[in-house]
Amino acid sequence: MSAQTVLYDIPGPKARARNWLYSVLFFLVLALVLYYIYVGFDEKNQWAGALWEPFLNGSTWTEFIVPGLLNTLKAAALSIVIALPIGALLGIGRLSDHKWIRVPVGAVVEFFRAIPVLLLMVFAAAFYAFYTDIDAEIRPLFAAVTGLVLYNGSVMAEVFRAGILSLPKGQGEAASALGMRKTQIMMTVLLPQAVTLMLPALVSQLVVILKDTALAGQLTIGFNELIRSTGPLTGLYGNTIPTLIIVAIIFIVLNLLLSWFASWLENKLARRKKAPKGAKPVHSAPSSVVMQRDDASGGAL
């Protein structure tokens, strides 16, 4: 019988051998897939030096890549700054004791979570074009940010709600016993403690925002983000695959930097304060996430 830990049984000799076999088979299959992709690109001459040479010229970066990258970062930053407080307010609103607050907020969250981001961007672009006087040059940015905020703000609302509900009930009860009002309990007791638990899920959603900016360059929106701004390169040099590989690498680097910053921030917060005993980290915000306390006490408003 294998030894035991708190979380799982330590694998025995047969299990370890089987795990090694699975690992070897997996890496062999992965190597074959990568080789197949490499050969396919090579047959189409996608590894030819002439297709990659434009990326060695500074003008390629200054005229095509950097402007699109700056637009991508601008849209992502604006969306994050706006979506975070909106998500917090919606999440707290869904925990309200008052039905006239809880029900409409819940309807708003579920409605915008159910609509694809691209569709929200298209609707926003049409709305700004027909019903506002926003300049045509910045209208795509407004449409992109609007779609990203509506969708991701709704998703973050569930993250905030799950994080708050993951705290032990005694946290709110102790604060209530001290005579604190519900808003005070939420803002000074529950929410600060829940931030540490919500951070992994929030960072995951921030990465989604950064990647979804690419949708704004499609169809009728026409936002000049990173992928769209590099489009002329493929027309000039016929290097579609190399261009997309460079763009993919840039996105990977940006997401790694964002994840690194989140890890640094999480460690810093962990050193300053520990999560309350009994609380569980929030890793995602599915539609079924800890909804049992919708009608229970301990709301925010």
C-alpha positions in Angstrom: 0.0 0.0 0.0 1.4 3.4 -1.0 2.1 6.1 1.6 -0.4 8.8 2.0 -0.4 12.6 2.3 -3.1 14.9 3.3 -4.2 15.5 -0.3 -3.4 12.4 -2.3 -1.8 8.9 -2.2 1.9 8.9 -3.1 2.2 6.7 -6.3 3.8 3.4 -5.9 6.4 1.8 -8.3 3.8 0.8 -10.9 2.1 4.1 -10.9 5.4 6.0 -11.2 6.4 3.8 -14.2 3.0 4.4 -15.8 3.3 8.1 -15.2 6.7 8.2 -16.8 5.3 6.2 -19.8 2.5 8.7 -20.2 4.9 11.6 -20.0 7.2 10.1 -22.6 4.3 9.4 -25.0 3.0 12.9 -24.5 6.3 14.5 -25.4 6.7 12.2 -28.4 3.3 13.2 -29.7 4.0 16.8 -29.1 7.4 16.6 -30.9 5.7 14.9 -33.9 3.0 17.7 -34.0 5.7 20.4 -33.9 7.7 18.6 -36.5 4.7 18.3 -38.7 4.0 22.0 -38.4 7.6 22.9 -39.1 7.7 20.7 -42.2 4.4 22.2 -43.4 5.7 25.7 -43.1 9.0 24.8 -44.7 7.2 23.4 -47.7 5.5 26.7 -48.1 8.9 28.5 -47.7 7.6 30.3 -44.6 11.1 29.9 -42.9 12.8 31.7 -45.8 15.1 34.6 -44.5 13.5 37.1 -46.9 10.1 36.7 -45.0 11.7 37.4 -41.6 14.1 40.2 -42.8 11.5 43.0 -42.4 11.5 42.5 -38.7 15.2 43.4 -38.6 14.4 46.8 -39.9 13.6 49.5 -37.3 11.0 51.1 -39.7 8.9 48.0 -39.5 8.6 48.3 -35.8 8.1 52.1 -35.7 5.6 52.2 -38.5 3.6 49.1 -38.0 4.2 47.1 -34.8 4.8 49.7 -32.1 1.7 51.9 -33.0 -0.5 48.8 -32.9 1.0 47.7 -29.7 0.4 51.1 -28.1 -3.2 51.0 -29.2 -3.6 47.5 -27.8 -2.1 48.5 -24.4 -4.3 51.7 -24.4 -7.5 49.8 -25.0 -6.5 47.1 -22.4 -5.5 49.6 -19.8 -8.7 51.7 -20.1 -10.8 48.6 -20.0 -9.1 47.3 -16.9 -9.3 50.6 -15.1 -13.0 50.9 -15.8 -14.0 47.2 -15.6 -12.5 46.6 -12.1 -14.6 49.1 -10.2 -17.7 48.3 -12.2 -17.2 44.6 -11.5 -16.7 45.3 -7.8 -19.9 47.4 -7.6 -21.9 44.8 -9.5 -20.5 41.9 -7.4 -21.4 43.8 -4.2 -24.8 44.7 -5.6 -25.6 41.0 -6.2 -25.0 40.4 -2.5 -27.4 43.1 -1.4 -30.2 42.3 1.1 -32.5 44.5 -1.0 -34.3 42.6 -3.7 -34.8 45.7 -5.8 -31.0 46.0 -6.0 -30.0 42.4 -6.2 -32.4 41.3 -9.0 -31.7 44.1 -11.5 -28.0 43.8 -10.9 -28.1 40.1 -11.4 -30.1 40.5 -14.6 -27.5 43.0 -15.9 -24.6 40.7 -15.1 -26.2 37.6 -16.7 -27.2 39.6 -19.8 -23.8 40.9 -20.6 -22.0 37.7 -19.7 -24.1 35.9 -22.3 -23.2 38.1 -25.2 -19.9 37.6 -27.1 -17.4 40.4 -26.7 -17.2 41.0 -30.5 -21.0 41.4 -30.7 -20.9 44.0 -27.9 -18.2 45.9 -29.7 -20.2 45.9 -32.9 -23.3 47.2 -31.1 -21.2 49.8 -29.4 -19.7 51.0 -32.7 -23.1 51.3 -34.3 -24.5 53.1 -31.3 -21.6 55.7 -31.3 -21.9 56.1 -35.0 -25.7 56.8 -35.1 -26.4 58.4 -31.7 -23.3 60.3 -30.7 -21.0 63.0 -32.1 -17.8 61.2 -31.2 -15.1 61.8 -33.7 -14.7 58.9 -36.2 -11.0 58.6 -35.5 -11.5 57.6 -31.8 -14.9 55.9 -32.2 -13.2 52.4 -32.7 -11.4 52.9 -29.4 -14.6 53.8 -27.6 -16.4 50.8 -29.1 -13.6 48.4 -28.2 -13.4 49.6 -24.6 -17.2 49.6 -24.2 -17.4 46.0 -25.3 -14.5 44.9 -23.2 -15.9 46.7 -20.1 -19.4 45.4 -20.4 -18.4 41.8 -20.7 -15.4 41.6 -18.4 -17.0 43.9 -15.8 -19.9 41.3 -15.6 -17.4 38.4 -15.3 -15.4 40.2 -12.7 -18.7 40.8 -10.7 -18.9 37.1 -10.3 -15.2 36.9 -9.3 -15.8 39.6 -6.6 -19.0 37.9 -5.4 -17.2 34.5 -5.2 -14.3 36.0 -3.3 -16.5 37.6 -0.7 -18.7 34.5 -0.3 -15.5 32.4 0.2 -14.8 34.3 3.5 -15.9 32.7 6.7 -19.3 34.0 7.9 -17.8 34.9 11.2 -15.9 37.8 9.7 -19.1 39.7 8.9 -20.8 38.5 12.1 -18.0 39.8 14.3 -18.0 43.2 12.6 -21.7 43.4 12.9 -21.4 42.6 16.6 -19.2 45.6 16.9 -21.9 47.8 15.6 -20.6 48.4 12.1 -23.0 49.1 9.3 -23.3 46.7 6.3 -21.5 49.1 4.0 -18.7 49.5 6.5 -18.4 45.7 6.9 -18.2 45.2 3.2 -15.7 48.0 2.5 -13.4 47.7 5.5 -13.7 44.0 6.5 -14.8 41.7 3.8 -13.6 43.3 0.5 -9.9 43.9 1.6 -9.6 40.3 2.8 -11.3 38.9 -0.3 -8.9 40.7 -2.7 -6.0 38.3 -1.9 -8.3 35.4 -2.6 -9.6 36.9 -5.8 -6.3 37.9 -7.3 -5.6 34.7 -9.3 -9.0 34.9 -11.0 -8.8 38.6 -11.5 -5.4 38.3 -13.2 -6.8 35.6 -15.4 -9.5 37.9 -16.5 -7.1 40.8 -17.1 -5.2 38.5 -19.5 -8.5 37.8 -21.3 -9.0 41.6 -21.7 -5.5 42.0 -23.2 -6.1 39.2 -25.7 -9.6 40.3 -26.6 -8.4 43.6 -27.8 -7.5 41.8 -31.0 -11.2 41.4 -31.7 -11.6 45.1 -32.1 -9.6 45.1 -35.3 -12.0 42.9 -37.0 -15.2 43.5 -39.1 -16.8 46.9 -38.9 -15.0 48.2 -35.8 -11.7 48.8 -37.4 -9.6 49.6 -34.3 -6.0 49.7 -35.3 -4.7 47.3 -32.7 -1.6 45.1 -32.9 -2.9 42.5 -35.4 -4.6 45.0 -37.7 -1.6 47.4 -37.7 0.6 44.6 -38.9 -1.7 43.6 -41.7 0.0 45.8 -44.3 3.2 43.9 -43.7 1.6 40.7 -45.1 0.6 42.7 -48.2 4.1 44.2 -48.7 6.1 41.1 -48.1 3.7 38.1 -48.3 4.9 36.9 -44.8 1.6 36.2 -43.1 2.9 33.3 -40.9 6.1 35.1 -39.7 4.0 38.2 -38.9 1.5 36.3 -36.9 4.3 34.4 -35.1 5.9 37.8 -34.1 2.5 39.1 -32.9 1.9 35.9 -30.9 5.3 36.2 -29.3 4.5 39.8 -28.3 1.2 38.8 -26.7 2.9 35.9 -24.9 5.5 38.3 -23.5 2.9 40.8 -22.4 0.8 38.1 -20.7 3.9 36.7 -18.9 4.8 40.2 -17.7 1.2 40.7 -16.4 1.3 37.3 -14.7 4.7 38.1 -13.1 3.4 41.4 -11.8 0.3 39.7 -10.3 2.5 37.1 -8.6 4.7 39.8 -7.2 1.6 41.7 -6.0 0.1 38.6 -4.5 3.3 37.8 -2.6 3.5 41.3 -1.3 -0.1 41.3 -0.1 0.4 37.8 1.5 3.4 39.2 3.5 1.3 42.1 4.7 -1.8 40.1 5.7 -2.9 36.5 5.7 -6.2 35.3 4.4 -8.6 34.4 7.2 -8.7 30.8 8.3 -11.2 28.7 6.4 -11.2 30.9 3.3 -10.6 29.3 -0.1 -8.9 31.0 -3.1 -11.1 31.9 -6.0 -9.6 30.5 -9.3 -12.5 31.2 -11.6 -16.0 32.6 -11.8 -18.3 30.0 -13.4 -22.1 30.6 -13.5 -22.6 28.1 -10.7 -20.0 29.7 -8.3 -21.2 29.7 -4.7 -24.6 31.2 -5.3 -26.2 29.8 -2.3 -26.1 33.0 -0.3 -28.0 35.2 -2.8 -30.9 35.6 -0.5 -29.0 35.3 2.8 -28.0 38.1 5.1 -24.7 39.8 5.0 -25.2 41.9 1.9 -23.4 45.1 1.0 -26.3 47.5 0.8 
